[in-house]
Amino acid sequence: MPWTRAWEGVVVAGIVPEGPGDRGGLQEGDVIVSLNAEEVPSRKELYLSLWRHGPGEKLTLEVMRDNRLRRLEITTGDRAEFFKQV
């Protein structure tokens, strides 16, 4: 029997058009497994990690997509600008 790893992480349920995730290549259905090489086992941990970074910082996300681990470079945005659109 081949060895498999059960990936844990946060499933991306939606992408903000033209937002940092969209520009960085993140897609609906991706499972975010790490942020800057630190595991993100829950949505809460993901947001706490993201909020420690300011606008314009480059982050590395590892995501599972189509049973392949992919590394994406994301440049953070300004949350204030995002909330002006809402």
Secondary structure, 3 states (H helix, E strand, C coil): CCCCCCCCCEECCCCCCCCHHHHHCCCCCCEEEEECCEECCCHHHHHHHHCCCCCCCEEEEEEEECCEEEEEEEECCCHHHHHHHC
